[in-house]
Amino acid sequence: MTGQRWVVATLKASLVLLFGLLLLFQTMSLPGQFAHMAQESPDMAFLRWPATIVTIFWVLCVQVVIVCIWQLLTLVQKDRIFSSTSMRWVNLVLGAIGAAWLVLVGVFLYIGINATDPGMPLVLALMVAVGAVVGLVVVVMRALLKQATTLRTDMEAVI
């Protein structure tokens, strides 16, 4: 049990650090980067705001996942991970992953249709595939959590 507390505490500290870095990235780095790109390549300046909005959205999706993981870790600490409450947080993780993936598919289609070089569409295709795999893994983990929750509820009813 002590090892679990140490791991959960370390993971929570890491999540706070990651969330803070993402917030800094989201508010300062991304808008500044796309403004600089618009100045350096005026012919592509029309993409400044769409690219800024999409990337900030993706970071927001990651932040939602971080908050959900925090809440799930709190449930682990309270020994309540096998409850209906945990399913809400996992469903929110799936929603964030799904939303980010759908926007990524849109970006992939837009760039794929307009690309003159296969490099970026191939990178985006890889990202779409990775996003789909991550989403499906979370679906499987959700199913396992649901089974474990049902088993625990059944065992508590017997005892």
C-alpha positions in Angstrom: 0.0 0.0 0.0 2.9 2.4 0.7 4.3 1.8 -2.7 0.9 2.7 -4.3 0.7 5.9 -2.3 4.2 6.9 -3.4 3.4 6.2 -7.1 0.0 8.0 -6.9 1.6 11.0 -5.2 4.5 11.1 -7.8 2.0 10.8 -10.7 -0.1 13.6 -9.3 2.9 15.8 -9.0 3.9 15.0 -12.5 0.4 15.8 -13.7 0.5 19.2 -12.1 3.8 19.9 -13.8 2.5 18.7 -17.1 -0.7 20.7 -16.8 1.3 23.9 -16.0 3.7 23.4 -18.9 0.7 22.8 -21.3 -1.0 25.9 -20.0 2.2 27.9 -20.7 2.5 26.3 -24.1 -1.2 27.0 -24.8 -1.2 30.6 -23.9 2.2 31.8 -24.9 4.2 29.5 -27.2 1.5 28.4 -29.7 0.1 31.9 -30.4 3.6 33.3 -30.6 4.9 30.5 -32.9 2.0 30.9 -35.4 2.4 34.7 -35.4 6.1 34.3 -36.2 5.3 31.8 -38.9 2.8 34.2 -40.4 5.5 36.9 -40.5 8.1 34.6 -42.0 5.7 33.1 -44.7 3.1 35.8 -45.6 1.7 33.5 -48.3 0.7 31.1 -45.5 -0.5 33.8 -43.0 -4.1 32.9 -43.6 -3.5 29.6 -41.6 -2.3 31.5 -38.5 -5.6 31.6 -36.7 -7.0 28.2 -37.7 -3.7 26.5 -36.8 -3.6 28.4 -33.5 -7.2 27.4 -32.6 -6.8 23.8 -33.6 -3.5 23.3 -31.7 -4.9 25.1 -28.6 -7.9 22.8 -28.8 -5.7 19.7 -28.9 -3.8 20.9 -25.8 -7.2 21.6 -24.1 -8.1 17.9 -24.8 -4.9 16.8 -23.2 -5.6 19.0 -20.2 -9.1 17.4 -19.9 -7.5 14.0 -19.9 -5.0 15.1 -17.2 -7.9 16.3 -14.9 -9.7 13.0 -15.5 -6.6 11.0 -14.6 -6.2 13.2 -11.5 -9.8 12.3 -10.5 -9.2 8.6 -11.2 -6.1 8.7 -9.0 -8.1 10.3 -6.2 -10.6 7.4 -6.5 -7.7 4.9 -6.3 -6.5 6.6 -3.1 -10.0 6.4 -1.6 -10.3 2.8 -2.8 -13.4 3.8 -4.9 -12.0 3.2 -8.4 -14.5 0.4 -8.9 -17.5 2.6 -8.9 -19.9 4.4 -11.3 -18.0 7.6 -10.5 -14.9 6.3 -12.2 -16.9 5.4 -15.4 -17.9 9.1 -15.8 -14.2 10.2 -15.7 -13.2 7.4 -18.2 -16.1 8.5 -20.5 -14.8 12.0 -20.3 -11.3 10.8 -21.3 -12.9 9.0 -24.2 -14.8 12.1 -25.2 -11.7 14.2 -25.2 -9.7 11.6 -27.2 -12.6 11.3 -29.7 -12.9 15.1 -30.1 -9.2 15.5 -30.7 -9.1 12.6 -33.1 -12.1 13.9 -35.1 -10.4 17.3 -35.5 -7.1 15.5 -36.4 -9.0 13.6 -39.1 -10.3 16.9 -40.5 -6.8 18.4 -40.5 -5.5 15.3 -42.2 -8.2 15.5 -44.9 -7.6 19.2 -45.5 -3.9 18.8 -45.7 -4.1 15.6 -47.7 -6.3 17.2 -50.3 -4.1 20.3 -50.6 -0.7 18.7 -50.2 1.9 18.7 -53.0 4.4 16.7 -50.9 3.5 13.4 -49.3 5.5 14.0 -46.1 3.0 15.9 -44.0 0.0 13.7 -45.0 2.0 10.6 -44.0 2.9 12.1 -40.6 -0.8 13.0 -40.1 -1.9 9.5 -41.2 0.4 8.1 -38.6 -1.0 10.4 -36.0 -4.6 9.5 -37.0 -3.7 5.8 -36.6 -2.0 6.3 -33.2 -5.0 8.4 -32.0 -7.4 5.6 -33.1 -5.3 3.0 -31.3 -5.1 5.1 -28.1 -8.9 5.6 -28.2 -9.6 1.9 -28.7 -7.2 1.0 -25.9 -9.1 3.3 -23.6 -12.4 1.6 -24.7 -11.0 -1.8 -23.8 -9.7 -0.4 -20.5 -13.2 1.0 -19.8 -14.7 -2.4 -20.5 -12.3 -4.0 -18.1 -13.1 -1.4 -15.5 -16.8 -2.1 -15.9 -16.3 -5.8 -15.5 -14.1 -5.3 -12.4 -16.7 -2.9 -11.0 -19.5 -5.5 -11.6 -17.4 -8.3 -10.0 -16.7 -6.2 -7.0 -20.3 -5.2 -6.6 -21.4 -8.8 -6.9 -18.8 -9.9 -4.3 -19.8 -7.2 -1.9 -23.4 -8.3 -2.2 -22.5 -11.9 -1.4 -20.5 -10.8 1.7 
